[in-house]
């Protein structure tokens, strides 16, 4: 199952105590744009990656191979952070405080308890906060870049519902290896990528674990986590891939798959039927939204939502304030979004919604759309086998489009960047 942002942050932060750091002579190993990546940067991330792979029981790739993979991931991360900075994508201290508080609650403690746990594990709290800020920022950037390109029409949903692909009602837990190909690649670059995926395929044929081979060769973001994607419904995958997966037994791998993004290998880990009744928790939610845009700064939007929150605390009714101040289409309905399922909204909104009890209202929540106040009216457990199918298909199509759009954008970002690689220099 795909890890949440909180789980990912905890895994990274608690993977390596400060006492485990290795002292070495530092030097610049790469330049990306105006930023430099040092050997100590690579070694620090390398130690975290090695600890994560060991926890999963994945044999480590050769040291030089893993070091190269870590550097490539750091360069891609730097590029995204540079893009975010130049395009005004930020995470303020107040918002970060809210994320830390929510993280503490989800782990059964408060901020003081979380700080104590960090100190016990040898992790500096200030370093933890900045790592968490970066993770939230990258998640927000991903949603902004990919979410805007992942619109799904009702016609698309109906076509999938009527297709033989959806009739399978199957879900697949899969992993992948991607060797990317630049957008305007020449014959030499394409041949180099084909040879690289061929080496990965040969290692698999020789009996090496898929996770180890993914960590050695894959260009995908999940490479250093062993390549696992998690569970995907049949409608979330291209029909051609569904056909390939249906021909596999768990643990088997497809042949090389060529796509516009590059060359893929997919492994089927598990397969399950989803035709049984689906009992899900649903959430009746209202919200008030103050948007940020060119005319409304981050600070102004935050001030306005805080003013609305003050009125609530003084006894004003949520629905009346929503009608007056919310900048969302739900304002005429008093901010009522109806019954919502997990996955129906953006991650920041959902995390805040799930942390509430019926009758509670959140603190200001930042999402790609602006600042929200969220009120959870009620919850229910519902058999949604019929209505959920349509919503699930829509979400799966959106997820597929978003993942492809994000991968394409990352490749374009990398292709257009100035990168000077010094790792192999003596």
N, C-alpha and C positions, 0 to 999 in steps of 0.2 A: 504494500500500500504506500502511496506517495506520502512522504513525511510532511507534516505541517511546518510552517515557518518557525514556530516555537520549538518544535522537536529538532529541527535542523540547527537552530541557534544553540540549543543545549548540547547537542552532539559535538558541535565544533568547539564550543567554549570549554566544556568539561573533558574534552579528549586529551588535553595535554597540560599538566600542571606547569607552572612557571619554572619549577625546579628542574624540569626535564630539558630546558633549553641547552643547545650545544654552542659552545664558544668557538668561533672560527674567524679567520681573517676575512673581512668583508670586502666586496667589490661589486660594481655594477655589472649585472648580467644581461640587462635588456633596457632599452629606452623605448617608450611608447608615448608618442606625442611629446608633451613637455615633462612627463614623469619618468622616473627611473625605477627599475626593480633591482634590488640588491640580492646578493647571495644569501644574506641572513633572512630576507623576506621569503625566499624559496625554501630555505631549510626549516623555517618556522611552520610554513604551510605543509611541507613534506612530512614533518613529524606528526601533524594532525591527521593527514591522509593515511599514513602508515598505521596509526593507532586505530582509525576507523576501519580499515581493511582487516586488521587483525581481529577486531571485535566481531566482524562478520565471518571470520574463519577463511578469508580469501588469501591464498598464497601471494606474497608480494612479487610484483614484476622486478626485473633487474633494476638496480639502483639508478643507473643512468637513464633508463627508459621512464621510470616514475618521476625522476627529477624533470625531465623534458615535459611530461604531461602536466606536472604542477606549474611549471613556468607558463605553458600555454594557457592554462586556466587563469593564472594571475594576470596575464596580459589582457585576456578577454574581460576580466573583471575591471581592470584599470580603464579600458576603453569605455565600458558602460558607465563607470563613475564619472569619467570626463564628460560624457554625453549628458548625464544627469545634471552636472554642475553648470554646463553651458546652456541648458534648456530649463533651468529654474526648478528642477525636481529636487526637493529637499525634505528632510525630516527634522522638525524643530525639537528643541529640548522638552517643551511641554508635551508634545505628542510622544516623544521617546519615554517620558515618565509614565504615560498611560500604558505603553507597551510593556514596560518593565513591571508595572503593577499587575497587569493582566497575566503576564508570564508567571509571576510569583503565585497568584491565585490558582492558576491552572496546575501548579505543582504543590498545592496544599500548604502554602506559606504566605508570608507577607514580604515586603521589600527588605526589611531587616533580616528576615530568615534567609532570603535569597542571597543577600550579601554575605551572611555567615557561611553559607554553603560554598560560595565562591572562594572566600578566604581559606576555608578548610582545604579546598582543592588547589590552592596556590594560584588562583586567578585574580588579577587586579580588577577591581570593580570598574574603574575608568576605562580600562581596555575592553572589558565585557560590554559596557554601554556603547562604545564606538563600533565594536563588531556587530552588535545588535542593530545599531543605526544603519550600518552598511547593508545588512540583510534586509531590513525593512525597505530601504531605498531601492535596492535591486528588485525586490518583489513589486514595488510600486511602478518602477520603470517598465518591468515586463508587462504589467497590466495595461499601462498607458500605451505602449508600443503595439502589443498584440491584441488587446481588447478592442481597440478601435477598428481593427481589420477583421473581426470575427463575428460580424452580424449574421444572423441566421433567419431566413424567411420562413413563413408558415408552409410555403410550397415545398421548400427543401425538406422540411420535417415530414410532410405527407408523403413525399416520394420515398424517403427512407422507410417509413412505416409500412409502405406497400411493397417494399423490395424483399427479395429472397434473402438478402443479407440480414435484415432485421428479423425475419421469421426464425432464424436460428436461436434468437434470444439467449445468446452465449456471451460470456465474459472471459477475457484472456488476461492472465498475468504474464507479462513479457519483459524481456530485457533486450537491449540493442547495442550494436556497435556501429558508429557512423564514421566514415572517412569522408570529410567534406570536400567539395570541389568548388573553387571560386566561380563567381557568377559568369565571368568572361574568360573561363579557363581555355588555354590553348591545348593542343594535342599532347604536349610534354607533361603538363600538369595533370591532365586526365589519366595519362598512362601511369604517372607516379602514384596517383590515388588508387588506381586499379591494382597496382602491385602491392600497395600497403594493405588493402583489404584482403588481397590474396595471401599475404603473410599471416594475417589474423586468422583467416580460414584454415590455413595449414596448421597453425598452433592448436586450433580447436580439434582438427582431425587427429593431431598427435596426442590428444587427451588432456590438454590444459584446461582448467576451469574457465567457463565463460566470463566470470567476473574478473579473473586475472587478465584475460586477453582484452577485455573492455578497458581495464585500467591501463593497459600497455599501448593500445592503438586508437581508441575512440576519441573523436573530436567533440562528442556530445557533452552537454553540461553534466550529465550523470555519470560520466566515465569513471571518475575517481570514487564513485559509490558502487562500482561493479556493473554499471550499465542498466540497472533495473529501472523500469518505467512504472510498474505497478499494474493494477487492474484496469482494463479498458473494455468497454462494451463493443459489440460488433459494429455498431453504427459510428463509433468513434475512430474506426480504422478504415483505411481504404479497402474497397471490396477485394482487390487483388491480394492484399496482405491477409485478409480473413481466409481466403481460399488456401493460402500457403500454410497458415497456422492450423487449419482444420486437418491438414494432411500430416501433422506432426504428433508425436507422442510427447508427453511432458519430459523436458530435458533435451529434446532435439532442437536443432538449429536449421533455419532456412538456408537456401543457397543465397548468393549475393543478389541483392535487390538494388537496381539502379533507379535513382530518382533525380529530379532537378537539383536537389541539395547535395547529392553525392552518392556514395555506395554504402549500403546497409547490410548487416546480418542481424536477424532476429532470433531469439531463443524463446520457446514456449516453456514457461515454468509450471503453470497450472491452467486449467480450464474449468469453468463451472456454468451451470444452467441458471438462468435468472427468470424462469417462467413461473416460479412459485409466487404466491401472494407476497406483496412487499409491504410490510408494516414499518412505517417511518414516523419519526417525530416531526411534527409541523409546528410552525411558530406564527402567531398572529402579531403583526408588527405595525407600528406607526413610526414615522420619522419626520424630522424637520431638517431641511438642507439649506445651507448657505454656500453658494458656489464661489470658487475662486476662478478668476479670469484676468484678462489684461487690465480691466477697469477696477477689479477688486483684489487687493494684495492679500497675501497670506495673513498678515497681521490684522488687517481690517476684517477679514472673514472670521478669524478667531475671536476678535472682539465682539462682533455681531452675534455669533452663536453663544458666547458667554452671556451677553445681555439677555438673550432669549431664555437661557438657562436660569438666570436670576429671576425672571418673571415666573418661571415654573416653580422655583423654590419659594416664591412669595404667594403661591396658591393659584396661579393662573392655570386654566385647563389646557392640556396638551393639544387637543384637536383644534381649539380656537387659535392658539398660537401658530399652529401649522398652517391654518387658512390665511393668517395675516402675514407670516414671515417666510414660510418655506418656498424655495425656488425650484420645487420639483412638481411634476405633473400630478402627484397625489395630493397637492395642497387643497384643492376643492373638497376632497374627501376627508379633510382633517389629518392628512398625512398617512391615511390607512393604505397599507400595501397588501392587505389580505393575508391569507395563509401562505407561508413560505416554507420551502424545503431547503435543506443544506445544498449548497451549490447554486442557488438561484441568484446570488448576489456576489459582489466582489469580496475578496478575502478579508479586508479590513472591517467591512460592515458585518460580515458573518461572524468573525471572531468576537466582536463586541456584542452582537445579538445573542450568541450562545452563552456568554458570561452573565447574562441577566436572568433574574427570576421574574415570574409574572407580576406585573405592576411596577416593576423597576424601570428607571430611565437612566441611560448611560451618561457618562461625561462626554464632552465633545470628542467625536471620532473623525479622524482625517481619512479620506478615501481619494481616489483619483478625481472625484467629482467636486470635492470641497469638504466642508465640515458638517457633520450630522449630529443631531440628538436622536437617539433611538429608544423607543419605548416598547417593551415586550408586554402585550396585552394578555396573552394566554398561550398555552401549548396543548397539543393533543397527539395521540398516536392514531394513525389512520392507515387503513388498507388502501393503497393508492395504485394497485396493479394496473388499472385502466388509465386514469388521468396521469399517473406518474410516468407511464411509458412515453407519452408524448413529450413531457418535460425533460425526461432523461435523454431522449433522442436529441432534443434541441441542445441540451447542455453538452452532449457528446460531440455533436457536430461543431459546436462553438469551440470546444476544447481542441479538437483536431485542427481547426482553422487557426486558432491562436498559437498552438505549438508550431505549426508550419510557418506562420507569419513571423514568430519570434526567431525561429532558426534562420529564416531568410534574412531577417534584419541583422542578426549577429554576424552572419557571413558578409553582408554588405558593409557593416561597420568595420570589420576586420580588413576587408579588401581595400577600403579607402583610407586606412590609417597608416601613419608613419611608424614603423616598428624596426628597431635595430637590435638584432639578437647577438649577444656577446657571450652566451653561455659556454660555447665551445672554445672560446679564446684561451690561450695559455696564460 
